[in-house]
Amino acid sequence: MSFKDRVKIALVKKGWSQRELARQMDISVAYLQDILKGNRKSEERLKQIHDLLELDEPVSKGVDS
């Protein structure tokens, strides 16, 4: 399963939208979408997403290559 798919599932479980996740991260929705598409790679932001959404996969799995 892709990182983006895992994030989508976690958002549904928490009842959050991408907008809410971006707000929690203090970034724009466009920036979040770039991270999810793999256009921006930031270990710090990936860890933040992992922690906020309580993802099971380790951060090192990150965005798909």
N, C-alpha and C positions, 0 to 999 in steps of 0.2 A: 504494500500500500504506500502511496506517495506521501511525502510530508504534508503537502497541501490537503490531501484527503484526510489525513489524521487530524489536521487542524480543523477542518470542516466538521468532522464528527465530534470533536471535543467542544467546538462552539455550540453545536446543537445540544449536547449533554448539559452544558452550563446555561443554556438559554441566551447566549450572547450572539451578537452580530459581529461582522468584521469591524464595523464602526465602534462597537463597545470595546473590542480587543485593542484597537488602535488608540482609543481614549485611555484605556488602562496603561498602555505603553507610552503615552504622551507623544504619539507620532500621527501623521496623517494616514488616512485610509489608503491613499495612493502609494505611500511608502510601504505600508504593510503588504499591499498587493504585490509590489515589486519584490519584497522578501519572499513571499509565498510562491511567486513564479520563478524564483532563483535569479532574478536580475540584480539583486543586492544581497551580498553575503556578509553577514555580520554575526560572528559567534555570540556576541553580547545580546543581540536582538533575538537570535535563535534560542538562547538560554532563557531569555525573558518570556518568550512564547511558551517554551517548555514548562517553565515554572508556573505561569499564570493559568495555563490550561491543564496542568498536571498530566502531561503526556507520559506514556509508558516508555516509549522509545528513547534511547539516549540521544543527547544533543548531537553527538558526533555523527549520527545517521543523517542529520540535517536535511538540507534540500537535496532532492534527487539530482544526480549528475546527468 
